[in-house]
Amino acid sequence: MHFDVIVLGAGAAGMMCAATAGQRGRRVLLLDHAEKLAEKIRISGGGRSNFTNLQARHDCYVSDNPNFCRSALAQYTARDFIALVERHGIAYHEKKLGQLFCDDSSQQIIDMLDSECRAANVDRRMGVRIEQLGRGEAGFVVHSSLGSFSAESLVVATGGLSIPQIGATPLGYQIAEQFGLPLTPLAPALVPLTFHVDDAERFAPLAGVSLDAEVRIGKVRFRENVLFTHKGLSGPAILQISSYWQPGQEIVIDLLPDIDADAWLEERAGSEQLLANAMGELGWPKRFADAWLAAQRVNVRGKELTPKKRRQLAETLHNWRLLPNGTQGYKKAEVTRGGVSTKALSSKTMMAAEVPGLFFIGEVVDITGWLGGYNFQWAWSSGFVAGKNC
């Protein structure tokens, strides 16, 4: 069967692209190997889908070329997607930092996109195994478990390697390599970090403790909660910084981002109170104060803290350096960092420069958004742009 456009992947980017192309009058075939539609949308945001962010802009994305996403984000903005959500009568709210969630369920976003595809006469087939891809006189040819299909345009929206338990595969990267497109290195992103053995043993009793802190690598910094786990560190600030972390690199944590630690410690210079107890004034859980000060070997009374030791402790409170052992991998990662190199794609259309008619969108591209709806906005924007041009 011949179509104008074949879209591989019925997730966020794929459905947005298929609906947009179909609305232009293009005959669209949407294929996915999964049985269920858009599982990643369904589980997102605790089941309420953090579907976009009001602050989405190019400098909230990690890439070899962060400027690449400027064009797509300008062509289809967060406000454009919000208008679509409102048109479908979906109630939503802003949780924090521009993050928008459904009041009810993420299923509403899936149903909305499915409805848009149906209205655009998109032919959607689920549970389809892709066996081979080629290019001939009829355009791109897809051989599948349902038979062979051809189209003049092929859009790859197959996602990354994150959350393999709901069906992630490397198919998109394999297609890019088949057609000669370069890939940037792949790694789990928005993912918890793990401790080395010594740190894991030292801080294992702190599992479940959460602190407001600033985490940084170089000039990149995030201020949100840090959560101790049995394996290492998680929480929004850690997930954010993980997208920038490279193996062998330290992270630096400011445990008192709003307080002058040296001045605070000096005020307790003559105190009989143990520092661990005094730390309760700062909102620190007692077990965290005990464990952290013990690791610094300074769980002493305020009057026992020498000026030199006080300055050293203040420096460590603002610049606690940790060397992660690694990450918890793709099973716990929300997205994949890296992917199809933006050097091989047009930022205005998402088409491969050297392969006319071949498009890559969404997570498979080397564009990784911050935590908080940025990756969905990239899916909507890149999907829309490809849908307008495929």
Secondary structure, DSSP 4 states (H G I P E B T S, - for coil): -EEEEEEE--SHHHHHHHHHHHHTT--EEEE-S-SSS-HHHHHGGGGT-EEEETT--GGGEESS-GGGGHHHHHHS-HHHHHHHHHHTT--EEE-STTEEEESS-THHHHHHHHHHHHHTT-EEE-S--EEEEEEETTEEEEEETTEEEEEEEEEE----SS-GGGT--SHHHHHHHHTT--EEEEEEES--EE--HHHHHHHGGGTT-EEEEEEEETTEEEEEEEEE-SSEEESHHHHHHHTT--TT--EEEES-TTS-HHHHHHTTTT--SBHHHHGGGGT--HHHHHHHHHHHT---BGGG--HHHHHHHHHHHHSEEE---EE--TTT-SEEEEEE-GGGB-TTT-BBTTSTTEEE-GGGBS-EEPTTTHHHHHHHHHHHHHHHH-
